[in-house]
Every structure is written in C-alpha cells, then in structure tokens.
Amino acid sequence: MKKLTAAHIDVLYDFTRKHYVLHYDLQTELVDHLANGIEKQWARKEELTFENALTIEFKKFGVFGFTEIIDKRQAAMHKRYLKIIGKHALQFMGSLKMAAFMLFTAVLILFTTNVPSGTLVMYGLGFAGYVASLVYIVVNMRKYRKKQEQENSKRWMFEELIVNYGMGTGVLGIPYYLHVTTFNHAMDFTAPSTFESYFIAIWTALTVVMFYLVCIEIPKMAGNYLAAVYPEYAVAK
Amino acid sequence: MSQSPLYKGSLITIVLQLLQKEGAMYGYEITQKVQKLTKGKLDIKEGALYPLLHKLEASGHVTVFVKKVDNRVRKYYELTAHGTQETATKIQELQAYIQMINRLVNLKPI
C-alpha cells in the first residue's frame, strides 16, 4: 500500500499552519488524521495525486475547516488551566502561606482603618501594583514570543496559556476600574466607610495572592504540567 | 443519517462506548469504526469528533498517549476509571430516552 513520506508529512504540517492551526499539539493530531485519510484513498485509487487526496480529506472538515476544532480546543484547555489554578488555590489555603496571607490582610486592614487617608493610600498602592503586574505580564509575554520566533520553536497551546493567562489577573483590577468609572462618586476613598476600608484591603491582598499563583508559582511548574497535558511533548522536544 | 440531528446528542455515548469496547483508539480510527459498524450509514464528522475528544480529555474522562507510527505521531485516547463510570451513566440515559421515545412514537400507554 502506498504510504506518505516524511516530506508529505512536512507538507501536511505546513497545510495546517496555513489554515490557522498554530499549535504543534493540534497540528500533530490533524496531520495524522489527514495522512490516514489520504492513505485510505490511495488504497482505493493509487493514481490519485497527494494534492487531490488532501483536498478531498480537508473538505470532510466542512466549510469552516479547522476553525471549530481550534476554538473548542482552546475552550477545553482554558477549563483545564482553571482547574490547575483552583488546585493551587486549595493548596495555598492548606499551607503555611495561608497564615502569612491572613497576617498580611490583617496588616492591610489595620492600615486602611487606622492610618489617616490609609484607604486612599492603599487604593493608590493597590492600583499601581495592579498596573505594574499587568506590565510585568505583557513584558513576559513579549519575551516569550520573541524567544519562540528566534528559536523557531514549536508552539504549544497550553504553554501559551500559562504564559498569557496571567492576563486573567486583570479581572482583579475590576474594583479599581469601577471606582474610576461607575462608582466614582459612590465609593469615595477620601472619606471611606468601614466597608470600603475593609474591601480595598482584602482585595489588594487577594490581588497579590492571585499574581503570585498565576505569574510565579504555576509558570515555575510549567514543565510538569506540559508533560502531563502533552504526552507528545517529550517526543517532540 | 449523518445529517440527522438525532445522532448529535448521542455522539458522546457512541464514542465512550466504543472506547470501552475497543480500548485505546485514535480519532481517524473512531470515524472508520463507526462507519464500519453502521455499514456506512453513520458518518461522524471530524468537526464534531475532535472537540468532543478534547472535551473528554479536559474533563478527565479519557487520557491520552502517543505513538510514533510511520513518519508521524499518533495520539490515542483511552478511557479512565472516571470515563468508564460516565459511559455506564450515558448508556443508561440513552436507553431510558430510547424507551421514552418508543412509548411516545408507538403511542403505547406509559
């Protein structure tokens, strides 16, 4: 039976890339699928050209091609990543770090409730820290992408999620955003209520923990997670 | 038959049951096996199969491993213990649904 050569497989990888499958993990699966389909066609009709057989196989993916598969793969990976964040958060709560977090929160609450203009200062510090963390994440992402391009490395969806998902900490900036926009007059931190003082202290502490988990702890373990998510990672590297 | 919306809700059950009966399988193999078992009447679309397999992988119902075959890497899906439980649940649900529809269509008293 006529089989695909290594050169054909390279063409198939290029084909998937041209159809917006940018990550090696998904490319590999689709390449094998297309290759199987082409070989099956050759088993029936050996004179069929590689290009024609590929066109026939690709048509089976429907009018949207690989688009739906890519989107749903990303959604499934996000779900998996959120589970990892949840696991780390649970571990954090059960560790000594939790005691440090509670102590840190208590110090912030003491600061916002006892120091004159403490809430306003905490708001300013928290917001500055939040912006700095976003800058840190964006710089990290750019470094990662530059390195990828220079080394022409294979792209892994889950790896990019770990590097990029630090942007998820952006959600924690919502109170600051709301304060600046919607609640500008409702939450005036120059004359804060007890609720506002507690709220801003606790939220700042949570932002720090979230940043620590998403941007420091999880990326440190990226290799382990990638090996668990991708059995092909070891084969490809 | 493959165009029928009837099979869409049953796809997960079909795939899980197949993995339970056949053991580890790869995507293309699943499409071919279904075609063979249904004598070509049911054609699982690639655009539906792979998102489902990835969803099952993310939820821990299946686990994956790879093998180098010829010049390429092949990804196999295999049921986990959690997936085996889910298969039993899905089959029960599907059987109950078929019975209910059967009663409705045949207008037999429930």
Interface residues (C-beta under 8 A of the other chain):
Chain A: K3 L4 T5 A6 H8 I9 T28 E29 L30 V31 D32 H33 A35 N36 G37 K40 K60 F61 G62 F64 E68 I69 K72 R73 A76 M77 K79 R80 P231 E232 V235 A236
Chain B: Y26 G27 Y28 E29 Q32 K45 E46 G47 Y50 P51 H54 K55 E57 A58 S59 V64 F65 V66 K68 V69 D70 N71 R72 V73 R74 K75
